Amino acid sequence: MVVINQTTYKYNFLVHNMAMLFKDAKKKLLGSNIAKYRKQKNLSQNQLAEFVDVSREHIAKIETAKRNMSMDLLFNISSVLNIPEYKFFIFE
């Protein structure tokens, strides 16, 4: 029988919530980086969406971290923008 005391429970809850906050923050930074590189290439969300075969709304939600994206879509965006994938994950 495993007994979890209140302190352990609170610690686990805090760790889980902090991990979720960091995950959300990283998704926002990833979306911001996509928007930054898209703008550097002078592309609108509409144009990028057409190139990667998704809706403009989908691109907008990715850039604002309101929607997840597949790895395939990330690779397509990287290819269209001519930016190595790793650069999207440099969070400054």
DOKOL-486715 format. One record per residue: residue in one letter; x, y, z of N, C-alpha, C in turn. Coordinates in steps of 0.2 Angstrom, whole numbers, plus 5000, padded with zeros to 4 digits. Example, Ala and Ser with C-alpha at 12.3 -4.5 7.8 and 13.67 -1.06 7.14 Angstrom:
// DOKOL-486715
a506649725039506249785039506649845039s506449895035506849955036506450005039
// end
This chain:
// DOKOL-486715
m500449945000500050005000500450065000v500350114995500750174995500350234999v500650265003500350315007500650385004i500250435002500550495000500250545005n500750575008500550625013500350695010q500150735013499850805011500450845008t501050845011501650875008501850855001t501850785001502050754994501550774989y500950774991500350784986500450864984k500550904988500650974987501250984982y501750954984502350954980502250934973n501950874972501850844965501350894961f500850924965500350964962500751024959l501151054963501551114961502051104955v502351044956502851024950502451014944h501850984944501450974938501251044935n500951084939500751144937501251194934m501851184937502451224935502651204928a502651134927502851104920502251124915m501651134917501151154912501251224911l501451264915501551344914502151344909f502651304910503251314906503051294899k502651234899502451214892502051264888d501651294892501251354889501651414886a502151424891502551484889503051464883k503251404883503651384877503251384870k502551364871502151364865502051434863k501951484867501951554865502551574862l503151554865503751574862503851544855l503651484854503751454847503251484842g502651504844502251544840502451604838s502751644843503051704842503651704837n504051654838504651644833504351634826i503851594825503551574818503351644815a502951684819502751744817503351794815k503851794819504451834818504751824811y504851754810505151734804504751744798r504051734799503551744794503651824791k503651864796503651934795504351954792q504851924794505551944791505551924783k505151874781505051854774504551894771n504251944774503651984771503151944769l502951894773502351844771501751864776s501151864773500551874778500451804780q499951804785499751734788499351704782n499051734778498651704772499151674768q499651704766500151684761500451614764l500651624770500951564773500451504774a499851524775499351464776499251434769e499251474764499151444757499751394755f500351424757500951384755500951314759v500751314765500751254769500051214769d499651244766498951204765498551204771v498551254775498051264781497651324780s497251344785496851404785497251454788r497151524786497451574790497351574797e496751554799496551554806496951504810h497151444806497551394809498251424811i498551464806499151494807499151544813a498551584813498451634818498451604825k498151544825498051514832498751474834i499151454829499851434831500251484833e500251544830500651604832500451624839t499851614841499651644847499551584853a499851524851499851474855499151444857k498651454853497951434855497851364851r498351344847498251274844498951244843n498951174844499551144843499651124836m500251114834500351094827500751024826s500650994821501050934820501750944818m502150894818502850904816502850914809d502450884805502450894798502250964796l501850994800501651064798502251104800l502651094806503251134807503751124802f503851064799504351054794504151094788n503451094786503251134780503351204781i503251234787503351304788504051324788s504451274791505151284791505451284783s505151244779505351244772505151304768v504551324770504251384766504651444768l504851454775505151514777505951504776n506151444774506851434773507251444780i506951424785507251434792507351364795p507951344797508051274800507551274806e507351214807506851204812507051224819y507651204821507951224827507851294829k507951344824507851414826507251434829f506651394827506051404830506051394838f506551354840506551334847507051374851i507351424848507851464852507351524855f507251514861506851554865507251614869e507151674866507551734869507051784872
// end
